[in-house]
């Protein structure tokens, strides 16, 4: 992400694609690839990458939020809204788990 933050989006995408080539079973690599494709306006390809990430067991609120953005970009507004809601539910659940874990540690 450092390359992307410094505006070197092409290089960031190349690194993400290389990671997928090295280990095509690494779900986060597929998410990263999808993120950079989405940033470059390649929503269709990004969706395929996000779907691969999920298929490989990588699922996060960030992934779902990016997928919702990509779905909206390709005109699938209803599905985008569903996925965005799923992302919010997952984020809330994760936050509650952290709170519960922290509370349990303090008892």
Wavefront OBJ file of the C-alpha trace (Angstrom):
o trace
v 0.000 0.000 0.000
v 2.981 2.318 0.430
v 3.437 2.455 -3.348
v -0.227 3.301 -3.798
v -0.091 6.000 -1.109
v 2.782 7.660 -2.970
v 0.823 7.652 -6.216
v 2.670 4.722 -7.737
v -0.522 2.827 -8.515
v 0.847 0.922 -11.503
v 3.699 -0.476 -9.411
v 1.332 -1.292 -6.566
v -0.854 -3.290 -8.950
v 2.198 -5.074 -10.368
v 3.268 -6.111 -6.863
v -0.235 -7.345 -6.057
v -0.346 -9.344 -9.282
v 3.059 -10.824 -8.534
v 1.834 -11.910 -5.084
v -1.096 -13.720 -6.725
v 1.305 -15.427 -9.141
v 3.571 -16.550 -6.297
v 0.699 -18.000 -4.259
v -2.670 -18.081 -6.007
v -4.235 -19.560 -2.850
v -3.424 -16.472 -0.742
v -6.756 -14.712 -0.333
v -5.347 -11.411 0.888
v -3.221 -11.165 -2.256
v -6.417 -11.411 -4.303
v -8.008 -8.719 -2.147
v -4.986 -6.446 -2.681
v -5.133 -7.047 -6.431
v -8.843 -6.232 -6.427
v -8.275 -3.074 -4.406
v -5.706 -1.713 -6.861
v -7.789 -2.718 -9.888
v -10.764 -0.940 -8.350
v -8.650 2.179 -7.764
v -7.729 2.172 -11.452
v -11.372 1.961 -12.511
v -11.295 -1.700 -13.515
v -14.326 -2.701 -11.474
v -15.151 -5.880 -13.399
v -11.679 -7.314 -12.884
v -11.705 -6.123 -9.278
v -14.937 -8.026 -8.625
v -13.385 -11.240 -9.927
v -10.392 -10.723 -7.628
v -12.632 -10.031 -4.615
v -14.665 -13.154 -5.371
v -11.455 -15.199 -5.509
v -10.378 -13.795 -2.150
v -13.688 -14.779 -0.562
v -13.607 -18.215 -2.205
v -10.172 -18.729 -0.641
v -11.450 -17.826 2.820
v -10.403 -14.185 3.052
v -13.338 -12.065 4.137
v -13.193 -8.679 5.800
v -15.304 -5.560 6.101
v -12.740 -3.727 3.952
v -13.064 -6.324 1.201
v -16.846 -6.111 1.280
v -16.748 -2.300 1.189
v -14.448 -2.343 -1.843
v -16.648 -4.959 -3.500
v -19.693 -2.726 -2.932
v -17.868 0.161 -4.621
v -16.993 -2.061 -7.589
v -20.569 -3.343 -7.856
v -21.853 0.221 -7.889
v -19.333 1.083 -10.617
v -20.730 -1.646 -12.867
v -24.312 -0.564 -12.222
v -25.301 -3.278 -9.751
v -26.637 -0.789 -7.230
v -28.980 -3.150 -5.396
v -26.299 -5.780 -4.899
v -23.828 -3.032 -3.920
v -26.185 -1.896 -1.176
v -26.565 -5.469 0.121
v -22.802 -5.980 0.223
v -22.261 -2.591 1.909
v -24.766 -3.586 4.608
v -22.963 -6.907 5.032
v -19.687 -4.998 5.443
v -21.208 -2.781 8.124
v -22.614 -5.794 9.982
v -19.235 -7.535 9.876
v -17.419 -4.399 11.041
v -19.893 -3.964 13.935
v -19.557 -7.618 14.886
v -15.762 -7.396 14.846
v -15.840 -4.244 16.979
v -18.189 -5.895 19.473
v -15.880 -8.910 19.676
v -12.966 -6.596 20.478
v -14.992 -4.853 23.168
v -16.095 -8.174 24.643
v -12.521 -9.481 24.596
v -11.238 -6.306 26.268
v -13.972 -6.440 28.895
v -13.162 -10.084 29.579
v -9.502 -9.225 30.101
v -10.352 -6.537 32.646
v -12.567 -8.759 34.805
l 1 2 3 4 5 6 7 8 9 10 11 12 13 14 15 16 17 18 19 20 21 22 23 24 25 26 27 28 29 30 31 32 33 34 35 36 37 38 39 40 41 42 43 44 45 46 47 48 49 50 51 52 53 54 55 56 57 58 59 60 61 62 63 64 65 66 67 68 69 70 71 72 73 74 75 76 77 78 79 80 81 82 83 84 85 86 87 88 89 90 91 92 93 94 95 96 97 98 99 100 101 102 103 104 105 106 107
